[in-house]
Amino acid sequence: MLHDDIAFMGVAGQAELVRRGDASAQELVELALARIERLDPELNAFAAVYRERALLEAAQADARVRAGDDRPLLGVPVAVKDEIDIRGEVTSYGTSAFVTPAAADAEVVQRLRAAGAIVVGKTKMPELGLWPFTESITWGVTRNPWNLERTPGGSSGGSAAAVAAGLVPAALAADGAGSIRIPAACCGIFGLKPQRDRVATDPHYQDNGHWVVFGALTRSVSDAGLMLDVLGQGSDRFAQAAQAPPGHLRIAVVRDFPTGTRGRLSDDVSGALESTVELLRSLGHTVVDASNPIRPRDVPVILGLMFRGVRDLVDGAERPQRLELRTRHFARPGALVSDRILDRLLAAERDMVARIEPLFETYDMLLTPVMSAPAAPAGIMEGHGATATYFWETSWVPFTILWNITGQPAASVPAGLSGEGLPLAVQLVGRAGEERTVLSLAAQLEAERPWSEARPPVA
């Protein structure tokens, strides 16, 4: 049996062990399965574990290694968020309202397998991915490995908890309003939301799902680059970008809440943001203040598109009567958004994006909070309805959704621990198509304050 330290070596580290013959794929999979069996009863991160299948694929991977195969993820165990199809398995979207097994792997899963990765299980999410915590009637409460009384965030909370606790070195995730970045921030790992259309979402979100992107949660920036090389469509070398210096950048820091939301930054979050500003300046970057670009006229556009999107998700449920009452209530306003109104909202959205784009002619990067406070208590909104939950979440995580609307790359970057020992993070937002710059700057920050070897208490 491999030592638990190997569980924290990350994707590239584990792949290199297999490549050199220092560990077998079977040993890596057995290590992941053992850690899931030991730790997941506390975390509740996995919805399904494919033990027999994973061990069979590990044996096949070891045979390929002996035959000289050098695929980039050969033999590395990974997990997949349960809104991404795996052939023969029900994609639950965090609910029991879906019952038909998927006919084929989603394209991102196909790409993982083609790179040699071994899928060991599916990770949990809130119902339909609607909330920034990972709790549902169907799957229960997923907990944060840094503090079991806290949420790992959402909606990719199961993936984040699994990576943070060293159950797997990487996990597929999805982000429609912050669902990669929020869990990464809660769990002290790196989370990159790629540029829209960088990673295929087929067969999911083909109609009115343009806010949603697929990506991966990883321990390190370099692992994020490697995963994007595998998952992405194109010839960009993102792993190389994570090794290259970013050069001098002009960075705007945005501290204020978006129009239409109310809240205040906790002292810990404010301190993390300011310390990052000072670190960036010490590294030679120019950092200046800027205002949040969302304007009052943008608010009804964002709300209208959000409610219509939720309504479409609910309408797609095979057993809608099984959905939580909060979910059904949250979808009701979407019934008022007809196809004609939707067309007008989409046109207004394009105008909003066109207005915001010139901001990135002045600045190379934006720096913002991810959340107004560290990971919230688990169960904080249990028993509350859709309206109360929505207003609560807009006071906690209003900083991420805009970049799903514009489609730009954005990342959650660890920034130390709070006084209570909870992870802190900041958000980097890059120009359209510029994941390379985001990765390069994030790697520079990681070199100054390493986080990838940090282990939570439940690890």
C-alpha positions in Angstrom: 0.0 0.0 0.0 1.3 3.5 -0.9 1.9 6.1 1.8 -0.8 8.7 2.2 1.7 11.4 1.2 1.3 10.3 -2.4 -2.4 11.3 -2.2 -1.3 14.9 -2.0 1.2 14.8 -4.9 -1.3 16.1 -7.4 -2.2 15.0 -10.9 1.3 15.6 -12.4 3.1 14.0 -9.5 1.0 10.8 -9.6 1.2 10.6 -13.3 5.0 10.8 -13.1 5.2 8.1 -10.5 3.4 5.7 -12.9 5.5 6.9 -15.9 8.7 6.1 -14.0 7.4 2.8 -12.6 7.7 4.1 -9.0 4.0 3.3 -8.5 1.5 1.3 -10.4 -2.0 2.5 -11.5 -3.4 -0.2 -9.3 -1.6 1.1 -6.3 -2.8 4.7 -6.9 -6.4 3.5 -7.4 -6.3 1.3 -4.3 -4.9 4.3 -2.3 -7.8 6.5 -3.5 -10.4 3.8 -2.8 -9.0 3.2 0.7 -9.0 6.9 1.5 -12.6 7.3 0.2 -13.7 4.3 2.4 -11.9 5.8 5.4 -12.7 9.5 5.1 -15.9 9.9 3.0 -18.3 8.8 5.7 -17.4 12.1 7.4 -17.3 14.2 4.3 -20.1 12.7 2.2 -18.4 13.8 -1.0 -19.2 10.8 -3.2 -22.5 9.9 -4.7 -21.1 6.7 -6.2 -17.8 4.8 -6.2 -16.9 2.4 -9.0 -14.5 0.1 -7.2 -14.5 -2.9 -9.5 -14.5 -0.9 -12.7 -11.7 1.3 -11.5 -9.5 -1.6 -10.5 -10.0 -3.3 -13.8 -9.1 -0.1 -15.6 -6.0 0.3 -13.4 -4.8 -3.2 -14.5 -5.3 -2.2 -18.1 -3.4 1.1 -17.5 -0.5 -0.9 -16.0 -0.4 -3.1 -19.1 -0.3 0.0 -21.3 2.6 1.4 -19.2 4.6 -1.8 -19.7 3.9 -1.4 -23.5 5.4 2.1 -23.5 2.2 4.2 -23.4 2.9 7.7 -22.1 -0.5 9.4 -22.1 -0.5 12.4 -19.7 -2.9 11.1 -17.1 -2.2 7.4 -17.4 -3.2 5.6 -14.3 -4.3 8.7 -12.3 -7.6 8.3 -10.3 -10.1 11.2 -10.8 -13.7 11.9 -9.9 -16.6 13.4 -11.9 -19.3 15.8 -10.7 -22.7 14.3 -10.8 -24.0 16.7 -13.5 -21.7 15.2 -16.1 -22.7 12.0 -17.9 -20.9 8.7 -17.3 -22.1 5.9 -19.6 -24.5 3.5 -17.9 -25.0 5.7 -14.8 -27.8 8.1 -13.8 -26.7 11.7 -13.9 -28.6 12.9 -10.8 -27.9 16.6 -10.8 -28.1 16.3 -7.0 -31.7 15.0 -7.0 -33.7 11.8 -7.4 -35.8 13.5 -10.2 -33.7 11.8 -12.9 -33.8 8.1 -13.5 -32.5 7.3 -16.9 -28.9 6.1 -17.2 -26.6 8.0 -19.6 -26.2 6.4 -23.0 -22.6 7.6 -23.3 -19.8 9.4 -21.6 -19.9 13.2 -21.8 -17.2 14.6 -24.1 -15.1 15.8 -21.1 -15.2 12.3 -19.6 -14.2 10.8 -23.0 -11.2 13.2 -23.0 -10.2 12.2 -19.4 -10.3 8.5 -20.4 -8.4 9.2 -23.6 -5.7 10.8 -21.5 -5.5 7.6 -19.4 -7.3 8.8 -16.3 -9.4 6.4 -14.2 -12.8 7.6 -13.0 -13.2 6.2 -9.4 -16.6 7.8 -8.7 -19.1 10.6 -8.9 -19.2 13.6 -6.5 -22.2 15.2 -4.9 -23.8 18.6 -5.6 -26.9 20.5 -4.5 -30.2 20.0 -6.3 -29.7 21.1 -10.0 -26.6 23.0 -8.9 -28.7 26.0 -7.7 -26.9 26.8 -4.4 -23.4 27.7 -3.1 -23.6 24.8 -0.6 -23.7 21.1 -1.2 -26.8 19.8 0.5 -29.9 18.1 -0.7 -32.8 15.9 0.4 -31.4 13.1 -1.9 -27.8 13.2 -1.0 -27.6 14.8 2.5 -25.0 17.3 3.7 -21.5 17.3 2.2 -18.9 18.7 4.6 -15.7 20.7 4.5 -12.5 18.8 5.3 -11.2 21.9 7.0 -14.1 22.0 9.5 -16.9 19.4 9.3 -19.3 22.0 10.6 -18.8 24.1 7.5 -19.9 23.8 3.9 -17.4 22.9 1.1 -19.3 25.4 -1.0 -21.3 24.6 -4.1 -22.3 23.6 -6.4 -19.2 21.5 -7.1 -18.8 20.9 -3.3 -18.3 17.2 -3.5 -15.5 17.6 -6.0 -13.8 20.3 -3.9 -14.0 18.3 -0.7 -12.6 15.2 -2.4 -9.6 17.0 -3.8 -8.9 19.0 -0.7 -9.0 15.9 1.5 -6.7 14.0 -0.9 -9.3 11.4 -1.9 -8.4 12.1 -5.6 -5.9 14.6 -7.1 -8.4 16.2 -9.4 -12.1 16.2 -10.1 -14.3 17.4 -12.9 -16.6 20.3 -11.9 -19.0 22.8 -13.6 -19.4 26.5 -13.1 -22.6 28.4 -14.0 -22.4 31.2 -11.5 -19.3 30.4 -9.4 -19.6 26.7 -8.9 -16.0 25.9 -9.4 -14.5 29.0 -7.7 -16.7 29.1 -4.6 -15.9 25.5 -3.6 -12.3 26.0 -4.4 -12.3 29.0 -2.1 -14.1 27.2 0.7 -11.7 24.2 0.6 -8.3 25.9 0.0 -7.6 24.5 -3.5 -7.2 26.0 -7.0 -10.3 26.4 -9.2 -10.2 27.8 -12.7 -13.3 28.6 -14.6 -12.1 28.4 -18.2 -13.1 30.6 -21.1 -16.5 29.8 -22.5 -16.3 27.1 -25.2 -12.8 26.2 -24.1 -14.1 22.9 -22.8 -16.9 21.0 -24.5 -20.1 20.6 -22.5 -21.7 18.1 -24.9 -24.3 16.7 -24.4 -25.2 19.1 -21.6 -26.4 22.7 -21.7 -26.9 23.0 -25.4 -29.9 25.2 -25.1 -29.9 28.4 -23.0 -26.9 27.1 -21.0 -24.2 29.5 -22.1 -23.3 30.5 -18.6 -22.2 27.0 -17.7 -18.6 25.8 -18.3 -16.8 22.6 -17.4 -13.4 22.5 -15.8 -11.5 20.8 -13.0 -10.6 21.4 -9.4 -7.0 20.7 -8.5 -4.5 21.2 -5.7 -2.1 23.3 -7.7 -2.0 25.8 -10.6 0.3 23.5 -12.7 -2.2 20.6 -12.3 -4.9 23.0 -13.5 -2.9 23.7 -16.6 -2.4 20.0 -17.2 -6.1 19.3 -16.8 -7.0 22.1 -19.2 -4.6 20.8 -21.8 -6.4 17.5 -21.6 -10.0 18.9 -21.5 -9.6 21.9 -23.7 -10.4 22.3 -27.4 -7.3 23.7 -29.1 -3.6 23.5 -29.1 -2.8 25.9 -26.2 -0.2 24.7 -23.8 -1.7 25.7 -20.5 0.6 23.6 -18.3 3.5 25.5 -19.8 1.8 28.8 -19.1 1.7 27.8 -15.4 5.5 27.6 -15.5 6.1 30.9 -17.2 6.4 34.3 -15.5 3.5 36.7 -16.3 5.6 39.8 -16.9 4.4 43.2 -15.7 0.6 43.4 -15.4 -1.8 46.2 -14.8 -4.3 44.9 -12.3 -7.5 46.5 -11.1 -8.8 45.6 -7.6 -12.6 45.7 -7.1 -13.7 45.7 -3.5 -17.3 46.8 -3.7 -20.4 44.6 -4.0 -22.3 44.5 -7.3 -25.3 46.7 -7.8 -28.4 44.8 -6.5 -26.6 43.0 -3.7 -25.8 44.0 -0.1 -23.2 42.9 2.3 -19.8 43.6 3.8 -16.4 41.8 3.5 -15.4 40.1 6.7 -12.1 41.2 8.3 -10.4 38.0 7.2 -11.5 38.3 3.6 -10.6 42.0 3.5 -7.2 41.2 4.9 -6.6 38.5 2.4 -7.5 40.8 -0.5 -5.3 43.6 0.8 -2.3 41.3 1.5 -2.7 40.0 -2.1 -2.6 43.6 -3.4 0.6 44.2 -1.5 2.1 41.0 -2.7 1.3 41.8 -6.3 2.9 45.2 -6.0 6.0 43.7 -4.4 6.2 41.4 -7.5 6.3 44.4 -9.8 2.7 44.6 -10.9 0.7 47.9 -11.0 -2.4 47.6 -8.9 -5.1 50.3 -8.9 -8.6 50.6 -7.6 -11.7 50.1 -9.8 -15.5 49.9 -9.3 -17.7 46.9 -9.8 -18.8 47.2 -13.5 -22.4 45.9 -12.9 -24.9 48.8 -13.3 -28.6 49.1 -12.1 -29.9 48.3 -15.6 -28.0 45.0 -15.6 -29.8 43.6 -12.6 -33.1 42.8 -14.2 -31.3 41.3 -17.2 -29.2 39.0 -15.0 -32.3 38.0 -12.8 -34.4 37.4 -15.9 -31.9 35.1 -17.5 -31.2 33.3 -14.2 -34.8 32.6 -13.5 -35.5 31.4 -17.0 -32.4 29.1 -16.8 -33.7 27.6 -13.5 -37.1 27.1 -15.0 -35.5 25.2 -18.0 -33.6 23.0 -15.6 -36.8 22.2 -13.6 -38.7 21.5 -16.8 -36.0 19.0 -17.8 -36.5 16.8 -14.7 -37.9 13.4 -15.4 -39.7 13.2 -12.1 -40.4 16.9 -11.2 -42.6 15.9 -8.2 -39.4 14.6 -6.5 -37.7 18.1 -6.6 -37.4 20.0 -3.4 -40.0 22.6 -2.6 -37.4 25.3 -2.6 -36.3 24.3 -6.1 -39.8 24.4 -7.5 -40.5 27.8 -5.9 -37.2 29.2 -7.2 -38.2 28.2 -10.7 -41.6 29.9 -10.6 -40.5 33.4 -11.8 -38.9 31.8 -14.9 -42.4 31.0 -16.2 -42.9 34.8 -16.8 -39.9 34.8 -19.1 -41.3 33.9 -22.5 -39.2 33.1 -25.5 -39.8 36.6 -26.8 -38.7 38.1 -23.5 -35.7 35.8 -23.5 -34.6 37.1 -26.9 -34.7 40.6 -25.5 -32.8 39.7 -22.4 -30.1 38.0 -24.5 -29.7 41.1 -26.6 -29.5 43.2 -23.4 -26.9 40.8 -22.1 -24.8 41.2 -25.3 -24.9 45.0 -24.7 -23.8 44.6 -21.1 -20.9 42.4 -22.2 -19.9 45.0 -24.9 -19.9 47.7 -22.2 -17.7 45.7 -19.9 -15.2 44.5 -22.4 -13.3 47.9 -22.7 -12.4 47.5 -19.0 -9.9 44.9 -20.1 -8.4 47.2 -22.7 -7.2 49.3 -19.7 -6.4 46.4 -17.3 -4.8 43.0 -17.9 -6.5 41.5 -14.9 -9.1 42.1 -12.2 -8.7 41.1 -8.6 -11.8 40.6 -6.5 -13.1 38.6 -3.5 -14.6 35.2 -4.2 -16.8 35.3 -1.1 -17.6 38.0 1.5 -16.6 35.5 4.3 -15.0 32.1 4.6 -17.0 28.9 4.3 -20.4 29.2 5.8 -21.8 26.8 8.4 -23.3 23.6 7.0 -27.0 23.7 7.1 -27.2 27.4 7.4 -30.2 27.7 5.1 -31.9 24.4 6.1 -35.6 25.0 6.3 -35.5 28.3 4.5 -37.4 29.0 1.3 -36.1 30.1 -2.2 -36.4 33.9 -1.5 -34.5 33.8 1.8 -31.8 31.5 0.4 -31.3 33.7 -2.7 -30.9 36.9 -0.7 -28.5 35.2 1.7 -26.4 33.8 -1.1 -26.2 37.3 -2.8 -24.7 38.7 0.4 -22.1 35.9 0.5 -21.1 35.1 -3.1 -22.1 37.9 -5.5 -18.6 38.3 -7.0 -18.5 35.4 -9.4 -21.6 35.3 -11.7 -20.7 38.3 -13.9 -17.8 36.4 -15.4 -20.1 33.5 -16.4 -22.1 36.1 -18.3 -19.1 37.6 -20.1 -17.6 34.1 -20.5 -14.1 35.2 -19.4 -11.7 33.0 -17.5 -11.6 33.5 -13.8 -9.9 31.6 -11.0 -10.1 31.2 -7.2 -6.6 31.5 -5.7 -5.9 30.4 -2.1 -4.8 33.3 0.1 -4.1 31.8 3.5 -6.3 30.9 6.5 -8.7 32.8 8.6 -8.4 33.2 12.4 -10.6 30.2 12.7 -8.4 28.1 10.4 -10.7 28.3 7.4 -9.3 28.8 3.8 -9.3 32.3 2.3 -9.2 33.1 -1.4 -9.2 35.9 -4.0 -10.5 35.9 -7.5 -8.4 36.6 -10.6 -10.4 37.6 -13.8 -8.6 37.6 -17.1 -9.2 38.9 -20.6 -11.3 36.9 -22.9 -9.4 33.7 -23.9 -6.5 34.5 -21.6 -6.4 31.5 -19.3 -2.6 31.5 -19.9 -2.2 34.8 -18.1 -4.5 33.8 -15.3 -2.5 30.6 -14.8 0.8 32.4 -15.0 -0.1 35.0 -12.4 -1.8 32.5 -10.1 1.4 30.3 -10.3 3.5 33.4 -9.3 1.3 33.9 -6.3 1.5 30.2 -5.4 5.3 30.3 -5.5 5.2 33.2 -3.0 2.7 31.5 -0.6 2.6 27.8 -1.4 -0.7 26.1 -0.6 -0.8 22.8 -2.5 0.8 20.8 0.3 -1.6 22.1 3.0 -3.7 19.4 4.5 -7.0 19.9 6.2 -7.8 18.2 9.5 -9.9 15.6 7.8 -7.2 14.2 5.5 
